[in-house]
Amino acid sequence: MKNTNIQTIVLVALFTALTVIGTMIKIPLPTGAFVHLGNAVLLLSVLYLGYVKGSLAGGLGFAIFDILNGYASEAPYFIFESFIVGAAAYGLFLLFKKNPTHVWQILVIAAGTGVAKLLMTQAKNTVRQMFLGMDFVPAITAAAIKLPATVINVCLTALIVSFLYFPLKKALDRTFRQRFVQ
């Protein structure tokens, strides 16, 4: 029991650190936004650790990245967003009884998660524009102009997770089975 708690803490910390690192691996876009690997780590953490622990790991990773890179005011939002996007991912994961066996199932989970990410980004950017004084329709339009980076992130996430999910799952299962048997 104690080993299980320690392993859980270590895995949450590991996925938090991987989210920070994944978000630091960024490709800047002309819009000022950037494409990064953090969303792929968030999705993997939800699939491996479950909804609460995986979303927490991803949210903390994004928050740490934000604090370290001058986006501290964004940190609370990204913790919140990680739980919303994580809920979409976990809901789709449950659709496959927490045991997807084909790449197409991972792509379905990633696509649904991507839709949640796009909706959250659009809502956040619309509210931000309205807070700055825009009316609703122009705010939606201005927010939509910023979506291409998120679309690229969503597609990259689907691609990365579809390649990594099964080999990493096999490695994690083998590692923890050996540890519990001993």
DOTOR-582564 format. One record per residue: residue number from 1; chain; x, y, z of N, C-alpha, C in turn. Coordinates in nm, 3 decimals. Layout:
N
NUM, A, X, Y, Z, X, Y, Z, X, Y, Z
...
//
This chain:
182
1, A, 0.083, -0.119, 0.000, 0.000, 0.000, 0.000, 0.087, 0.125, 0.000
2, A, 0.190, 0.126, 0.086, 0.278, 0.242, 0.094, 0.354, 0.260, -0.037
3, A, 0.401, 0.148, -0.097, 0.470, 0.155, -0.225, 0.381, 0.214, -0.333
4, A, 0.253, 0.179, -0.332, 0.159, 0.230, -0.431, 0.145, 0.381, -0.419
5, A, 0.137, 0.434, -0.297, 0.127, 0.578, -0.277, 0.253, 0.649, -0.324
6, A, 0.367, 0.593, -0.294, 0.494, 0.652, -0.337, 0.503, 0.649, -0.489
7, A, 0.465, 0.537, -0.549, 0.468, 0.527, -0.695, 0.374, 0.629, -0.759
8, A, 0.258, 0.649, -0.700, 0.163, 0.747, -0.753, 0.222, 0.887, -0.747
9, A, 0.280, 0.922, -0.634, 0.341, 1.054, -0.619, 0.454, 1.072, -0.720
10, A, 0.536, 0.970, -0.735, 0.647, 0.977, -0.830, 0.595, 0.993, -0.973
11, A, 0.491, 0.917, -1.009, 0.437, 0.927, -1.145, 0.372, 1.064, -1.172
12, A, 0.300, 1.117, -1.075, 0.242, 1.251, -1.092, 0.354, 1.353, -1.108
13, A, 0.458, 1.343, -1.025, 0.572, 1.435, -1.037, 0.643, 1.419, -1.171
14, A, 0.659, 1.294, -1.214, 0.724, 1.269, -1.343, 0.646, 1.332, -1.457
15, A, 0.514, 1.309, -1.459, 0.433, 1.366, -1.567, 0.422, 1.518, -1.556
16, A, 0.430, 1.572, -1.436, 0.435, 1.717, -1.420, 0.563, 1.771, -1.485
17, A, 0.675, 1.708, -1.452, 0.803, 1.751, -1.509, 0.804, 1.734, -1.661
18, A, 0.750, 1.623, -1.709, 0.745, 1.601, -1.854, 0.657, 1.704, -1.924
19, A, 0.550, 1.747, -1.857, 0.464, 1.852, -1.915, 0.541, 1.983, -1.925
20, A, 0.616, 2.017, -1.821, 0.699, 2.138, -1.826, 0.797, 2.129, -1.941
21, A, 0.869, 2.018, -1.949, 0.970, 2.000, -2.055, 0.904, 2.000, -2.192
22, A, 0.791, 1.929, -2.204, 0.721, 1.925, -2.332, 0.672, 2.062, -2.377
23, A, 0.633, 2.145, -2.282, 0.587, 2.279, -2.316, 0.705, 2.369, -2.350
24, A, 0.820, 2.341, -2.293, 0.940, 2.419, -2.324, 0.993, 2.389, -2.464
25, A, 0.962, 2.270, -2.515, 1.002, 2.237, -2.652, 0.898, 2.302, -2.742
26, A, 0.929, 2.423, -2.786, 0.828, 2.501, -2.858, 0.881, 2.551, -2.991
27, A, 0.786, 2.563, -3.083, 0.813, 2.617, -3.216, 0.731, 2.744, -3.228
28, A, 0.798, 2.860, -3.232, 0.722, 2.986, -3.239, 0.651, 3.002, -3.373
29, A, 0.535, 3.065, -3.368, 0.458, 3.095, -3.488, 0.456, 3.246, -3.509
30, A, 0.430, 3.292, -3.630, 0.428, 3.436, -3.657, 0.325, 3.514, -3.574
31, A, 0.225, 3.445, -3.522, 0.120, 3.512, -3.444, 0.165, 3.546, -3.302
32, A, 0.282, 3.498, -3.262, 0.328, 3.516, -3.125, 0.300, 3.392, -3.040
33, A, 0.210, 3.307, -3.085, 0.182, 3.181, -3.016, 0.292, 3.081, -3.052
34, A, 0.286, 2.964, -2.993, 0.384, 2.862, -3.026, 0.321, 2.723, -3.017
35, A, 0.380, 2.633, -3.092, 0.341, 2.493, -3.092, 0.434, 2.422, -2.993
36, A, 0.379, 2.331, -2.913, 0.461, 2.262, -2.813, 0.410, 2.120, -2.791
37, A, 0.481, 2.045, -2.710, 0.450, 1.905, -2.685, 0.377, 1.882, -2.552
38, A, 0.350, 1.987, -2.477, 0.287, 1.974, -2.345, 0.150, 1.910, -2.348
39, A, 0.071, 1.940, -2.451, -0.063, 1.882, -2.458, -0.058, 1.730, -2.477
40, A, 0.043, 1.683, -2.550, 0.058, 1.538, -2.567, 0.088, 1.471, -2.432
41, A, 0.172, 1.536, -2.352, 0.204, 1.481, -2.220, 0.080, 1.482, -2.131
42, A, 0.002, 1.590, -2.136, -0.123, 1.594, -2.058, -0.213, 1.477, -2.095
43, A, -0.233, 1.454, -2.223, -0.321, 1.344, -2.266, -0.264, 1.210, -2.220
44, A, -0.135, 1.189, -2.237, -0.074, 1.063, -2.191, -0.089, 1.047, -2.040
45, A, -0.073, 1.155, -1.966, -0.083, 1.144, -1.820, -0.225, 1.107, -1.778
46, A, -0.326, 1.160, -1.846, -0.465, 1.123, -1.814, -0.489, 0.976, -1.848
47, A, -0.436, 0.931, -1.961, -0.456, 0.792, -2.002, -0.383, 0.694, -1.910
48, A, -0.268, 0.732, -1.858, -0.191, 0.642, -1.772, -0.225, 0.654, -1.624
49, A, -0.254, 0.777, -1.579, -0.273, 0.800, -1.435, -0.419, 0.815, -1.395
50, A, -0.507, 0.830, -1.491, -0.648, 0.854, -1.460, -0.679, 1.002, -1.465
51, A, -0.808, 1.032, -1.450, -0.854, 1.170, -1.467, -0.792, 1.269, -1.368
52, A, -0.809, 1.245, -1.240, -0.766, 1.344, -1.140, -0.614, 1.358, -1.137
53, A, -0.544, 1.247, -1.124, -0.398, 1.253, -1.113, -0.334, 1.301, -1.244
54, A, -0.387, 1.254, -1.356, -0.332, 1.296, -1.485, -0.357, 1.442, -1.515
55, A, -0.479, 1.489, -1.485, -0.511, 1.631, -1.507, -0.430, 1.719, -1.414
56, A, -0.413, 1.673, -1.290, -0.333, 1.748, -1.193, -0.188, 1.759, -1.241
57, A, -0.132, 1.648, -1.287, 0.006, 1.650, -1.337, 0.020, 1.746, -1.454
58, A, -0.071, 1.738, -1.550, -0.065, 1.828, -1.665, -0.085, 1.973, -1.624
59, A, -0.185, 1.997, -1.540, -0.213, 2.135, -1.496, -0.097, 2.195, -1.420
60, A, -0.038, 2.118, -1.330, 0.078, 2.169, -1.256, 0.196, 2.194, -1.349
61, A, 0.214, 2.105, -1.446, 0.322, 2.124, -1.544, 0.305, 2.251, -1.623
62, A, 0.182, 2.276, -1.670, 0.156, 2.400, -1.744, 0.174, 2.522, -1.653
63, A, 0.129, 2.512, -1.530, 0.141, 2.625, -1.437, 0.288, 2.655, -1.407
64, A, 0.366, 2.552, -1.384, 0.509, 2.573, -1.359, 0.575, 2.636, -1.480
65, A, 0.543, 2.587, -1.599, 0.597, 2.647, -1.721, 0.560, 2.796, -1.727
66, A, 0.433, 2.826, -1.703, 0.387, 2.966, -1.710, 0.461, 3.054, -1.611
67, A, 0.476, 3.006, -1.490, 0.545, 3.085, -1.386, 0.691, 3.108, -1.423
68, A, 0.756, 3.006, -1.476, 0.897, 3.018, -1.512, 0.922, 3.101, -1.638
69, A, 0.819, 3.124, -1.718, 0.838, 3.190, -1.847, 0.761, 3.320, -1.863
70, A, 0.723, 3.381, -1.753, 0.661, 3.513, -1.759, 0.513, 3.514, -1.789
71, A, 0.447, 3.401, -1.774, 0.302, 3.394, -1.798, 0.227, 3.360, -1.669
72, A, 0.277, 3.405, -1.556, 0.221, 3.366, -1.426, 0.071, 3.392, -1.416
73, A, 0.023, 3.498, -1.479, -0.121, 3.527, -1.472, -0.205, 3.421, -1.544
74, A, -0.144, 3.344, -1.632, -0.213, 3.238, -1.706, -0.218, 3.106, -1.628
75, A, -0.133, 3.090, -1.529, -0.117, 2.962, -1.460, -0.248, 2.905, -1.404
76, A, -0.328, 2.984, -1.330, -0.453, 2.926, -1.276, -0.547, 2.878, -1.387
77, A, -0.554, 2.953, -1.496, -0.640, 2.912, -1.606, -0.599, 2.775, -1.660
78, A, -0.468, 2.755, -1.678, -0.425, 2.629, -1.738, -0.441, 2.510, -1.646
79, A, -0.440, 2.533, -1.515, -0.476, 2.424, -1.424, -0.623, 2.387, -1.445
80, A, -0.709, 2.489, -1.449, -0.852, 2.468, -1.474, -0.874, 2.398, -1.609
81, A, -0.809, 2.451, -1.714, -0.827, 2.393, -1.847, -0.782, 2.247, -1.852
82, A, -0.676, 2.214, -1.781, -0.627, 2.076, -1.781, -0.732, 1.980, -1.726
83, A, -0.809, 2.025, -1.629, -0.915, 1.939, -1.575, -1.034, 1.928, -1.672
84, A, -1.064, 2.033, -1.745, -1.173, 2.026, -1.844, -1.131, 1.937, -1.961
85, A, -1.014, 1.963, -2.016, -0.963, 1.883, -2.128, -0.940, 1.739, -2.081
86, A, -0.889, 1.723, -1.960, -0.868, 1.589, -1.904, -0.999, 1.512, -1.890
87, A, -1.106, 1.583, -1.855, -1.238, 1.518, -1.843, -1.284, 1.466, -1.979
88, A, -1.262, 1.545, -2.084, -1.299, 1.499, -2.219, -1.218, 1.375, -2.256
89, A, -1.088, 1.379, -2.228, -1.002, 1.265, -2.260, -1.045, 1.141, -2.183
90, A, -1.070, 1.159, -2.054, -1.105, 1.044, -1.971, -1.244, 0.989, -2.008
91, A, -1.336, 1.077, -2.041, -1.467, 1.031, -2.085, -1.458, 0.943, -2.208
92, A, -1.375, 0.984, -2.303, -1.356, 0.903, -2.424, -1.277, 0.776, -2.393
93, A, -1.186, 0.784, -2.299, -1.109, 0.667, -2.254, -1.205, 0.563, -2.195
94, A, -1.303, 0.611, -2.118, -1.404, 0.521, -2.061, -1.489, 0.455, -2.170
95, A, -1.509, 0.528, -2.280, -1.584, 0.472, -2.392, -1.522, 0.341, -2.440
96, A, -1.390, 0.332, -2.428, -1.318, 0.210, -2.466, -1.281, 0.126, -2.343
97, A, -1.359, 0.144, -2.236, -1.344, 0.067, -2.111, -1.202, 0.074, -2.055
98, A, -1.140, 0.192, -2.067, -1.004, 0.220, -2.018, -0.901, 0.122, -2.074
99, A, -0.931, 0.067, -2.192, -0.838, -0.028, -2.252, -0.843, -0.021, -2.405
100, A, -0.802, 0.093, -2.459, -0.799, 0.098, -2.607, -0.696, -0.003, -2.659
101, A, -0.732, -0.069, -2.767, -0.644, -0.172, -2.820, -0.597, -0.141, -2.962
102, A, -0.648, -0.034, -3.020, -0.612, 0.002, -3.157, -0.575, 0.150, -3.164
103, A, -0.489, 0.182, -3.259, -0.446, 0.321, -3.277, -0.566, 0.410, -3.309
104, A, -0.663, 0.360, -3.384, -0.778, 0.443, -3.420, -0.854, 0.487, -3.294
105, A, -0.854, 0.403, -3.190, -0.921, 0.439, -3.065, -0.846, 0.554, -2.996
106, A, -0.715, 0.549, -2.999, -0.635, 0.658, -2.943, -0.660, 0.785, -3.023
107, A, -0.673, 0.774, -3.154, -0.701, 0.891, -3.237, -0.839, 0.949, -3.207
108, A, -0.937, 0.866, -3.177, -1.069, 0.914, -3.138, -1.059, 0.991, -3.005
109, A, -0.987, 0.934, -2.910, -0.968, 1.001, -2.781, -0.896, 1.134, -2.802
110, A, -0.791, 1.133, -2.882, -0.714, 1.256, -2.908, -0.799, 1.360, -2.981
111, A, -0.882, 1.316, -3.074, -0.967, 1.411, -3.148, -1.069, 1.476, -3.055
112, A, -1.133, 1.397, -2.972, -1.229, 1.453, -2.876, -1.163, 1.546, -2.776
113, A, -1.045, 1.507, -2.732, -0.968, 1.592, -2.642, -0.930, 1.722, -2.712
114, A, -0.895, 1.711, -2.839, -0.860, 1.829, -2.918, -0.976, 1.926, -2.933
115, A, -1.096, 1.872, -2.952, -1.215, 1.958, -2.962, -1.235, 2.034, -2.831
116, A, -1.218, 1.965, -2.719, -1.231, 2.032, -2.588, -1.126, 2.142, -2.574
117, A, -1.004, 2.114, -2.616, -0.895, 2.213, -2.609, -0.929, 2.334, -2.696
118, A, -0.977, 2.310, -2.817, -1.015, 2.421, -2.907, -1.127, 2.506, -2.848
119, A, -1.227, 2.441, -2.791, -1.339, 2.515, -2.730, -1.292, 2.598, -2.611
120, A, -1.207, 2.540, -2.528, -1.155, 2.614, -2.413, -1.070, 2.733, -2.457
121, A, -0.987, 2.712, -2.557, -0.903, 2.822, -2.606, -0.988, 2.933, -2.667
122, A, -1.087, 2.894, -2.745, -1.176, 2.995, -2.806, -1.251, 3.072, -2.698
123, A, -1.302, 3.002, -2.597, -1.376, 3.069, -2.489, -1.284, 3.164, -2.412
124, A, -1.165, 3.117, -2.377, -1.070, 3.201, -2.302, -1.035, 3.327, -2.380
125, A, -1.002, 3.309, -2.507, -0.962, 3.425, -2.588, -1.079, 3.520, -2.614
126, A, -1.200, 3.468, -2.626, -1.318, 3.553, -2.643, -1.341, 3.636, -2.518
127, A, -1.337, 3.572, -2.403, -1.357, 3.644, -2.276, -1.248, 3.749, -2.259
128, A, -1.125, 3.714, -2.291, -1.014, 3.811, -2.281, -1.041, 3.934, -2.368
129, A, -1.084, 3.912, -2.491, -1.111, 4.025, -2.582, -1.228, 4.110, -2.531
130, A, -1.330, 4.045, -2.477, -1.443, 4.120, -2.421, -1.400, 4.200, -2.298
131, A, -1.314, 4.142, -2.219, -1.261, 4.212, -2.102, -1.183, 4.337, -2.144
132, A, -1.120, 4.328, -2.260, -1.044, 4.442, -2.312, -1.133, 4.545, -2.383
133, A, -1.264, 4.518, -2.388, -1.357, 4.618, -2.441, -1.425, 4.585, -2.572
134, A, -1.397, 4.471, -2.631, -1.462, 4.436, -2.757, -1.604, 4.389, -2.732
135, A, -1.689, 4.410, -2.832, -1.822, 4.351, -2.830, -1.809, 4.201, -2.859
136, A, -1.919, 4.128, -2.836, -1.916, 3.983, -2.844, -1.871, 3.929, -2.980
137, A, -1.933, 3.971, -3.088, -1.901, 3.915, -3.221, -1.757, 3.947, -3.262
138, A, -1.712, 4.071, -3.249, -1.570, 4.096, -3.282, -1.474, 4.019, -3.191
139, A, -1.515, 3.997, -3.065, -1.430, 3.922, -2.973, -1.416, 3.777, -3.018
140, A, -1.527, 3.719, -3.063, -1.522, 3.580, -3.114, -1.431, 3.573, -3.236
141, A, -1.444, 3.671, -3.324, -1.362, 3.674, -3.446, -1.214, 3.689, -3.411
142, A, -1.184, 3.783, -3.324, -1.045, 3.804, -3.283, -0.988, 3.679, -3.216
143, A, -1.069, 3.611, -3.137, -1.026, 3.488, -3.071, -1.001, 3.377, -3.174
144, A, -1.086, 3.368, -3.273, -1.072, 3.263, -3.375, -0.944, 3.280, -3.455
145, A, -0.900, 3.402, -3.471, -0.776, 3.427, -3.546, -0.656, 3.365, -3.476
146, A, -0.665, 3.346, -3.345, -0.556, 3.288, -3.269, -0.561, 3.135, -3.264
147, A, -0.663, 3.074, -3.321, -0.680, 2.928, -3.311, -0.582, 2.843, -3.394
148, A, -0.522, 2.893, -3.502, -0.434, 2.804, -3.579, -0.325, 2.737, -3.497
149, A, -0.266, 2.806, -3.402, -0.162, 2.743, -3.319, -0.222, 2.628, -3.239
150, A, -0.343, 2.646, -3.189, -0.407, 2.540, -3.111, -0.442, 2.422, -3.202
151, A, -0.487, 2.450, -3.324, -0.517, 2.343, -3.419, -0.391, 2.261, -3.447
152, A, -0.280, 2.329, -3.467, -0.153, 2.259, -3.491, -0.115, 2.177, -3.368
153, A, -0.130, 2.235, -3.249, -0.100, 2.162, -3.126, -0.188, 2.038, -3.112
154, A, -0.316, 2.051, -3.145, -0.410, 1.938, -3.136, -0.369, 1.827, -3.233
155, A, -0.335, 1.862, -3.355, -0.293, 1.761, -3.453, -0.162, 1.694, -3.412
156, A, -0.067, 1.775, -3.365, 0.060, 1.720, -3.318, 0.038, 1.627, -3.200
157, A, -0.050, 1.665, -3.109, -0.083, 1.581, -2.993, -0.138, 1.447, -3.038
158, A, -0.232, 1.448, -3.131, -0.291, 1.323, -3.180, -0.185, 1.232, -3.241
159, A, -0.096, 1.291, -3.318, 0.010, 1.215, -3.384, 0.105, 1.154, -3.281
160, A, 0.152, 1.236, -3.188, 0.249, 1.189, -3.088, 0.187, 1.082, -2.999
161, A, 0.068, 1.107, -2.948, 0.005, 1.011, -2.856, -0.026, 0.880, -2.927
162, A, -0.067, 0.887, -3.053, -0.097, 0.762, -3.126, 0.029, 0.677, -3.145
163, A, 0.146, 0.740, -3.155, 0.271, 0.665, -3.167, 0.324, 0.616, -3.032
164, A, 0.304, 0.696, -2.926, 0.367, 0.665, -2.798, 0.281, 0.583, -2.700
165, A, 0.149, 0.590, -2.714, 0.064, 0.530, -2.612, 0.093, 0.382, -2.587
166, A, 0.092, 0.301, -2.690, 0.106, 0.156, -2.671, 0.246, 0.115, -2.624
167, A, 0.355, 0.166, -2.683, 0.487, 0.127, -2.631, 0.509, 0.173, -2.486
168, A, 0.466, 0.294, -2.452, 0.484, 0.341, -2.314, 0.396, 0.263, -2.217
169, A, 0.275, 0.231, -2.260, 0.185, 0.151, -2.174, 0.247, 0.015, -2.145
170, A, 0.303, -0.046, -2.247, 0.367, -0.177, -2.229, 0.485, -0.165, -2.132
171, A, 0.565, -0.061, -2.146, 0.679, -0.042, -2.057, 0.634, -0.015, -1.914
172, A, 0.532, 0.070, -1.896, 0.482, 0.098, -1.761, 0.421, -0.027, -1.697
173, A, 0.343, -0.101, -1.775, 0.283, -0.224, -1.721, 0.392, -0.323, -1.678
174, A, 0.494, -0.338, -1.761, 0.602, -0.430, -1.728, 0.677, -0.383, -1.604
175, A, 0.703, -0.255, -1.595, 0.777, -0.200, -1.480, 0.700, -0.221, -1.351
176, A, 0.572, -0.188, -1.351, 0.496, -0.197, -1.226, 0.458, -0.340, -1.192
177, A, 0.442, -0.427, -1.290, 0.414, -0.567, -1.261, 0.534, -0.627, -1.191
178, A, 0.656, -0.599, -1.239, 0.775, -0.652, -1.177, 0.792, -0.599, -1.035
179, A, 0.763, -0.472, -1.016, 0.781, -0.410, -0.886, 0.682, -0.468, -0.787
180, A, 0.556, -0.493, -0.828, 0.455, -0.546, -0.736, 0.480, -0.694, -0.705
181, A, 0.535, -0.768, -0.800, 0.559, -0.911, -0.780, 0.668, -0.931, -0.676
182, A, 0.771, -0.849, -0.676, 0.885, -0.867, -0.585, 0.851, -0.842, -0.442
//
